[in-house]
Amino acid sequence: EVERLPNTSFIALRNGSTQTQLINFDLNGICVSGGSACSSGSLKESRVLSSMQADSNFSQGVVRVSLGIENTKEEINKFIKIWTEFYQKTKN
């Protein structure tokens, strides 16, 4: 078990593109971040993900999702719906 923030998760898409996911979420009115907070603004692979020994097939397709006290269940469901639709498109 690893210590972590309870409101923050990484979601990785195998052989995906962080940038493409960020654009997709932005077009759907959802704010997420790419990679770890420590590497914000960097195009290099995150040193955090590297130290976690993340598979390189996943480390280029990572988004960071953080929830705040004001987020609603509807917003969470919208995120899940948008990400699932995006994932389905990339599988084909």
N, C-alpha and C positions, 0 to 999 in steps of 0.2 A: 504494500500500500504506500502511496506517495502523497505527501501533503500537497494541497492545492487550494486555490480560492474556490469557494462554493458557488460563485456566480459567474465563473469564467470557464469556457471550454474551447478546445481546439477541435475543429472538424476538418478532416483531411479527405481529399478526393484522389484516389489512385490515378497517377498520370494526368492529373488535372492542372489547371492554372489558377493560381490565387487571383491574378489580375482579372481573368474572365469572370470568376465568381464575384469579385468585388463589384464589377460593372453590372452584372446581373442583379445583385442585391440592390445596388444603388438605383437602377431603373425601376425596381419594385418598391422603392421607398424604405428600404431596410439598411440600417447602418451597421456594418461589421468592419473588422480590421483584418489585415493580412499579416500572418506570422505572429511572433511574440511582441509584446510591448517593448522589450529590450532592443529589438531590431527594427522598430518602426522607421519607415522611410528608407530602409536599405533594400537593395535588390539582391544582396548576397543571401545565401541560406542562413537561417537563424542559428546562432551559436547555441541557443537554448535547445532547439530541436536536434541539433547535432550532438550535444552532450547527452540528450535523451536517447541517442542512437536511433532516431526515427528513420525509417526506411526512405531512401531518396525518392522512391516512386510516389511517396505521399508528401514529402516535405516541400514540394513545389506547388502543391494544391491545398494549402492550409488557410483556413479563415479562423479568426478568433472571435468568439461570440461572448459578450458580457451582458448580463442582465442587471438592471437597477431596480430599486424599490418601486419605481413608477411603471415598470413594464407590466403589461396585462397578459392574461392567458390568450387572448385573441391575437396579440402580437407574436407570442410564441408559436401559436398554431399557424400564423401566416408565414413565419420564418420556415417552419417545418415543411409547409406546402411548397413554398418557392424553392427551397433546397432540393426537395424530393423531385420536383418537376425538372430542375436543372440536372440532377443526377441521372434521371431517366433519359434525358436528351443526350448526355455524354456517353451513356452505355451503348447507344445505337450507332 
